[in-house]
């Protein structure tokens, strides 16, 4: 989610599927931008109404009001310590470095898990290798929380990890859950870059239009399609359809060749 500063409005982003095209996966790759006038929890509640699956999120409390099962983001957990490490003299950055190294071990396990073809196999690797590291890390966090000023960058990083702990460990329950929400972080970048250049994004109607266009183009890319070719396909096929005709065959994840 990012803020459009000139109009104080927000672009929410929702993704499903994987970073790379995967025609075998039962979950389609979707990148969907949702323009909203606020960052209120009601935006997420309305959009996710009826959804009770897993949702990869950072620590923003708005998602707590949805019915989704929240899976925390280890990239955000690590980022807090990176910020603390940068803000401290090298001779005093030891604890931040220790935390980062713990999280690096979790990502090393994740690299092994991603080499597996099936979610069940990836989950097995996670469950075999991650719990011991997680137990040691949580023990370290709890001890360090008693030794570090809570209002320091390091103290806040430690507390963030402890507060998010239940969510951060949800990824151990299903091989299809990502260890972080970096996919959404990457997907929002084209809009961040584009809004500096597209004048129509400076208005509410323009931002809504851009949300639709970005959703179409980024979803096409996520499914291995060339956006120009996909748009040509849509412009050719849509005029042939009647109002009540199904459009399922034109969805990016259902098109194999253009």
Order of alpha helices (4+ residues) and beta strands (2+ residues): beta-beta-beta-alpha-beta-beta-alpha-alpha-alpha-alpha-alpha-alpha-alpha-alpha
